[in-house]
Amino acid sequence: MSAPEFDLVVFGASSFVGKLLCRYLNERYGAAGGLTWAAAARSQAKLEALRGELGPAASGLALIDADAADEASLRAMCERARVVVSTVGPYALYGEPLVKLCAQTGTDYCDLTGEVQWIRRMIERYEPAARASGARIVHCCGFDSIPSDLGVLFLQQEAQRRFGAPCSRIKMRVKAMRGGASGGTVASMLNVVREAAANPALRKELANPYSLCGPDAGKGVRQPNVNSARWDEDFGAWCAPFVMAAINTRVVHRSNALQAAAYGADFRYDEAMLAGRGTKGRLAALGITAGLGAFMLGAALPPARWLLERFVLPAPGEGPSPQAQRAGFYDIRFFGTSADGRSLRAKVTGDRDPGYGSTSKMLGEAGACLALDLPKSACAGGFWTPATALGNLLLGRLQDHAGLRFELLEA
Ligand SMILES: NC(=O)c1ccc[n+]([C@@H]2O[C@H](COP(=O)([O-])OP(=O)(O)OC[C@H]3O[C@@H](n4cnc5c(N)ncnc54)[C@H](OP(=O)(O)O)[C@@H]3O)[C@@H](O)[C@H]2O)c1
């Protein structure tokens, strides 16, 4: 078989985050540099407008007409690509046909989904096909869940070096972050809450920290979960629930399961936001907890959801301004302890806002890493996590090109 025409195709190039990704690839590689790439969407007019916005250097950028509801168009796109990167979401509504076709055609795939129930469905339905065809499917290649998944890998590698054993307990805490949400992210979150409100079995599945692992993972282990304001002795601060913990913890546990429990069969992990010290910190933690609870309740109740969608939240296609993206950043901390009581600290920082400015760079590097750094002989087909498929190769790319830093701190 001849080599595919493109290393990478961006499907959903007209989405808010898809446009940012195309801008990033254009700046980093041009229209046909070290990585050959093309932009795909269902609207030719939007694709042409995007190519115009990218400037004269992108005048040769190939455009591909593909619709998530038209399998023939998706198959034709897959056959032209080594890797398809999808930003067409909510994935639970539009994503399945593309995952199926990538699994069938042996095309590598990555995306930005944070929808646990959908990922689980995709694994159940298409893992055998992906293994047979050699397609490497890597979900969650944005702020959820790359900094968490690679941050834990980074800390565990250091624990192995220093202690000869992994940390059996790791806490991830968001020390600071600045950024906003896009319409697509909001639509995906509302869709999960809507599905869960109508389905008790799904609520149970979403509450299971091992929902992306095999049936035997975590037997007899009680996972910690920060679901209210509480004092954290290890960080000397109040902490509050972190909205992305619901996906990130599942991805980290899947990474452990895919590495034959390299972090330990009884590995425990949670995520939270640091809110500060003293009365001010406690009030902030209570405020974050109450705000998150109110949002979830509003999203679950149809009239309140309608009001949120209509008057409060960004619409599909909208998101933080370029200034807000540039002013954004994040700083997340990890604290690990080994079974014999030794400890390690690390931090992961990123420039730009987490959900868009930084996410688009992480997604671009994840796609490029799959296409250029990881021959099929080095990683078999199947459903992987960022840490298990791309690991240190991606970590290096993120530090060299995408504004992330992974650092050890004095314990
Ligand atoms: N993991 C993270 O950190 C992270 C960060 C950001 C975003 N996300 C996720 O990424 C996804 C995209 O977010 P966004 O804000 O960029 O979304 P958005 O601007 O609302 O864009 C959604 C895209 O889906 C496309 N689409 C819908 N139906 C389609 C179909 N049948 N065929 C082809 N394309 C179709 C739309 O095409 P048209 O332009 O033609 O309407 C649009 O381009 C969301 O699921 C969001 O949750 C995740």
PDBQT file of the ligand as one rigid body, heavy atoms in Angstrom, charges set to zero:
ROOT
HETATM    1  N1  LIG A 501     -10.154  18.399  26.399  1.00  0.00    +0.000 N 
HETATM    2  C1  LIG A 501     -10.068  19.702  26.409  1.00  0.00    +0.000 C 
HETATM    3  O1  LIG A 501      -9.260  20.266  27.116  1.00  0.00    +0.000 OA
HETATM    4  C2  LIG A 501     -10.952  20.470  25.464  1.00  0.00    +0.000 A 
HETATM    5  C3  LIG A 501     -10.712  21.817  25.215  1.00  0.00    +0.000 A 
HETATM    6  C4  LIG A 501     -11.485  22.477  24.273  1.00  0.00    +0.000 A 
HETATM    7  C5  LIG A 501     -12.505  21.810  23.618  1.00  0.00    +0.000 A 
HETATM    8  N2  LIG A 501     -12.751  20.509  23.901  1.00  0.00    +0.000 N 
HETATM    9  C6  LIG A 501     -13.796  19.751  23.164  1.00  0.00    +0.000 C 
HETATM   10  O2  LIG A 501     -13.554  19.907  21.788  1.00  0.00    +0.000 OA
HETATM   11  C7  LIG A 501     -14.778  19.907  21.071  1.00  0.00    +0.000 C 
HETATM   12  C8  LIG A 501     -14.830  21.123  20.169  1.00  0.00    +0.000 C 
HETATM   13  O3  LIG A 501     -14.972  22.296  20.954  1.00  0.00    +0.000 OA
HETATM   14  P1  LIG A 501     -15.219  23.713  20.255  1.00  0.00    +0.000 P 
HETATM   15  O4  LIG A 501     -15.514  24.713  21.286  1.00  0.00    +0.000 OA
HETATM   16  O5  LIG A 501     -14.126  23.979  19.294  1.00  0.00    +0.000 OA
HETATM   17  O6  LIG A 501     -16.592  23.376  19.457  1.00  0.00    +0.000 OA
HETATM   18  P2  LIG A 501     -17.425  24.246  18.410  1.00  0.00    +0.000 P 
HETATM   19  O7  LIG A 501     -16.747  25.528  18.105  1.00  0.00    +0.000 OA
HETATM   20  O8  LIG A 501     -18.837  24.256  18.890  1.00  0.00    +0.000 OA
HETATM   21  O9  LIG A 501     -17.333  23.352  17.092  1.00  0.00    +0.000 OA
HETATM   22  C9  LIG A 501     -17.970  22.133  16.906  1.00  0.00    +0.000 C 
HETATM   23  C10 LIG A 501     -17.618  21.705  15.485  1.00  0.00    +0.000 C 
HETATM   24  O10 LIG A 501     -18.292  20.492  15.172  1.00  0.00    +0.000 OA
HETATM   25  C11 LIG A 501     -18.621  20.568  13.807  1.00  0.00    +0.000 C 
HETATM   26  N3  LIG A 501     -19.687  19.647  13.445  1.00  0.00    +0.000 N 
HETATM   27  C12 LIG A 501     -20.885  19.482  14.028  1.00  0.00    +0.000 A 
HETATM   28  N4  LIG A 501     -21.581  18.548  13.343  1.00  0.00    +0.000 NA
HETATM   29  C13 LIG A 501     -20.786  18.114  12.331  1.00  0.00    +0.000 A 
HETATM   30  C14 LIG A 501     -20.921  17.173  11.293  1.00  0.00    +0.000 A 
HETATM   31  N5  LIG A 501     -22.038  16.465  11.142  1.00  0.00    +0.000 N 
HETATM   32  N6  LIG A 501     -19.896  16.980  10.452  1.00  0.00    +0.000 NA
HETATM   33  C15 LIG A 501     -18.742  17.684  10.580  1.00  0.00    +0.000 A 
HETATM   34  N7  LIG A 501     -18.545  18.610  11.526  1.00  0.00    +0.000 NA
HETATM   35  C16 LIG A 501     -19.568  18.818  12.389  1.00  0.00    +0.000 A 
HETATM   36  C17 LIG A 501     -19.068  22.001  13.606  1.00  0.00    +0.000 C 
HETATM   37  O11 LIG A 501     -19.006  22.290  12.229  1.00  0.00    +0.000 OA
HETATM   38  P3  LIG A 501     -19.610  23.657  11.589  1.00  0.00    +0.000 P 
HETATM   39  O12 LIG A 501     -18.523  24.678  11.816  1.00  0.00    +0.000 OA
HETATM   40  O13 LIG A 501     -19.822  23.331  10.178  1.00  0.00    +0.000 OA
HETATM   41  O14 LIG A 501     -20.860  23.987  12.365  1.00  0.00    +0.000 OA
HETATM   42  C18 LIG A 501     -18.017  22.743  14.422  1.00  0.00    +0.000 C 
HETATM   43  O15 LIG A 501     -16.893  23.038  13.643  1.00  0.00    +0.000 OA
HETATM   44  C19 LIG A 501     -15.880  19.866  22.133  1.00  0.00    +0.000 C 
HETATM   45  O16 LIG A 501     -16.360  18.531  22.251  1.00  0.00    +0.000 OA
HETATM   46  C20 LIG A 501     -15.183  20.276  23.407  1.00  0.00    +0.000 C 
HETATM   47  O17 LIG A 501     -15.756  19.701  24.572  1.00  0.00    +0.000 OA
HETATM   48  C21 LIG A 501     -12.005  19.835  24.808  1.00  0.00    +0.000 A 
ENDROOT
TORSDOF 0
